[in-house]
């Protein structure tokens, strides 16, 4: 196996092609992508020196902001490739905080994490809702209006996002550059980003950013409520606004067949809202973060 880091091999187009090939093979076999959106954006948008990578013919490890993603081609599994890649990362990051994601809570990932002293510290659920389940009618409370995105909303959205996700650095740290990067993606649709404002003050109270990842699949991409507006039922209202956008047939054709979302497993209030709206969670749809003490 050959391993590489940014110090001895460029993170060039050929490397990105190979990383994507391994990721596609893993997703086809496991039913879930091995790397999340933030990792892919880092690969494409950030300086190569900020992304650690170890590449083998049949596997890859990626390190972004202290978070490790590791993928081994299904055809090469069971040969110690994952362990060899992890040992490379362990050696380079010795003494530094290190976290690792296991998408789909794979048994091999659990065993590998345990053998290297990683503890499970976080669970992220995927919840799903078939569009065949009827949606409740959207009823907007008095004193609230629902708008869709315009560039003039950027500062307000970033402020609410930072407050709503203050305890979640991945999302809460979003700045103008990050926002622009996300909106430059092919899937971005300004008509699918909903904002709830106070009709008296004009203050932004919350937002729901939807994402249509394919013809059949939509996503509750980000749902953020200002702490000052908690308790007003905006989570349900904004979720429904986005769901109707994704599910209902519109001028562009039929809606998606399924909507998914990601939620912290211990966020009981959010899980309860989504449950009442028809979302369910299966054990296989659990992503686990491990941390090295």
Order of alpha helices (4+ residues) and beta strands (2+ residues): alpha-alpha-beta-beta-beta-alpha-beta-alpha-beta-beta-alpha-alpha-alpha-beta-beta-beta-alpha-beta-alpha-beta
